[in-house]
Amino acid sequence: MYESAPRRTELRKFAVTLRDAPTWPVKEVPFELERAIFYSAVVLRKLIEDRKLTDSFAAEKLRVRVHAANAPEKSSWWRNMPGSVEFDWQNASVTDVAVNELCSQIVHLFGRYWWVDEDDELSGMVVCSHRHQDRQGFHIGFIMWAGLLEKAAKDWPTQRTIHAGGEHKVE
C-alpha cells in the first residue's frame, strides 16, 4: 500500500457506522454493518503489515470476552456448515487479544453471532475463524472497535522512510 490516507478515511467512516449500530433494528442486520466490520479488519491488517501504523499500535491488545466453543464432533458432516458453531454463553472469560489476531478472526470468519444487549440493541458480535471453531469465540463490542478504528486513523508513523532495500530511520 503506497498511500494510506484513503484507508484511514475509510476507517473513520466505518467507525461512524459501528457507533450507529445500536439504533438499527435487530431483526435484520444491515449490510453496511457487516461491511464496516469485515472491511475495517482487512484495512487494519493491511496497514499493520505494511508498517503504516506505529509499532506501539501494532502491538496493542484489546480486552475482550471469550466464549468457549461447543463445536460439533470432528466426524460430523454438520461441522463445516455455517452456523454450526455454538458457544457457552453463560461462562465467559476476559482476556487481552492482539489487534492483529482479532482482525484475523474477522477476516477468516467462520462463526459469527450478533450480540444484543439487555436494552435490545446491537452492541457487538462474537466471531471465530475456522481454525478457532473448536476453542473459542471473541466478543468484540462495536463501540470498542470503533474507538480502535479512530485511533488507527490518527496513528501515523514518524521519522521513517521506506526504500526498496528496506526501512531505515531518518536522522
N, C-alpha and C positions, 0 to 999 in steps of 0.2 A: 504494500500500500504506500504510494508515494505521498499523497496528501490526505491527512486525517481530519481536516476541518469539516468536510461534509459529513463524515461519520459521526463526529461529535454533535453536529446539529441534529442528526437522526436520533442520537441517544437522548437529547433533550426532549424531542417530540415524543419518543417512546415513554419517557418519564411522565410527561403530562397525561398520556393515555392511561398509564398504570395508576396515577393518582385519581383519575376519574372512574376507575373500575367499580368502586362501591356504589356508584349512582346508577349502574346498569342493572337491568332485570336479571335475576338469577336463572330464570327458565332457559334462556338461550344466550350463551356466552358469545359476544360478538367477535367476528373475525379480526377486528382491529386489536383486540386484547391479545389473542393468540399470536398475531404478527408481531406486536410490540415485544412480547416475551421472547419468542424464538429469534427474531432478527437482532434484538439487543444482545442476546447471548453470543450470536455469531460475530457481531461487530466488536464486542468486548474481547472475545477470544483473539480475534484478528489484531486488534490494537495491542494486546499484550504480546502476542507472538512477534509482531513487527517492531516491538520496542517503541511504540508511540505513546506509551504511558510510563510513568516513573516506576522504578524498581519497587518503591515502597507501596505503590498502588497494586502492582502485580503480585506482591507478597501478602496483600490484605486478606483477612479472613472475615467471614460473616457468621454471626451466631444464629443458628437455625435449629428448629425442632426436627428430630429424626424419628421416623416411624418404622418399626421393624416390618419387613415384608413377609407376607404369607403367600409365597409363590406356589403355584401348582407343582406337583411332583414332576421331576425331570422327564419321566416317561409319558407324561400326559400330552395328548395332542393339543389340548387347550392352552398349554404353557406359552406358546409363541403367538397367541392371538392377542390383539389389542384389547385391553380391559381385563386381562387375565390376572393381573397383579392386584392383590388386596393388601391392605396394611393394618397393623394393630393400631387402631385409632385411640384406644384408651391409655396406652402406656408409651408416651413419647419421651424421648430424652433430649437433651440440649447439648450441642457441640459446636465448635468453630470449624468451618469448612472454607477452604481456599476458594476465592472467586473463580479461578480457572476451573476448578472441579465442578462448581455449580454450573458454570457455562457448559461444560461437557455433558452434565446430566440433562440439561435442557436441549442441547444440540442433538444428542443421541437418544432423544426421548422415546421411551417405550411405554411407561405408565404415567398417566397424568390425571390428577383429580383436582377439581376446583375446590377451594376452601371457602366455606360460607361461615361467617362469624355468628355470634349469638343475636345480632341485630338483623339477620338475614341479608347481609351484604357480602358481596365478593371481596375477600380481603387477601387472598393468596392462592397458592397452588402447592400440591405435593407432586414431586417428579422423581422418576428414577430412569436410568438408562437400562438398556437390555442387559448390560454387564452387571448392574446392581439389583436386578429384579429379585434375586434370592436373598438379598441382605436388607436393603433399606430404601426409604423414600425421604427426600428432603423437603421440608415445608418452607417455602420461600414466600414471605409477605410482600405484597405489591408495593407498599409504602417504603419498605426497606430496600427493595430492588430499585425503585425509582430514585431513592437517595443515592444509591451506588452509581446509577447511570449519570446523575447530575454531577457527582464527584468526578467520574471518569471524563466527562465532557470538559471539565475545568483543569484536568491534570495533564499538563504539558511538560515533557522532559526539557531540561535546560542545559546549557553548556555542553551540548553534544552534537556532533555532526556524523553523518553516515557516509562512508566511502565504499567504493567497490571492494576494497580489500578488508573491510570490517569497520569496526566502530572505534573511535578514539575521542578522548576529551579535548575540548578546545581550551587552550591556556589563556 
